[in-house]
């Protein structure tokens, strides 16, 4: 059960991270295509707002993941598999 909680939050952080990478790429592309047209400006503003939302989501999920990993380690005496790869 604890491992599932850690994995759930870890996968959520990874999903948001991938979406954030895609958003950053789209923003760069939008900046290159910027030609002063209102449609392009509105799209770039939308992408920027979406990127900020994704950053907030990631920043909210990371503490949950870290706390779940900490609880897992306290209960089992061993680090979570994704955490062990980072060390």
Order of alpha helices (4+ residues) and beta strands (2+ residues): alpha-alpha-alpha
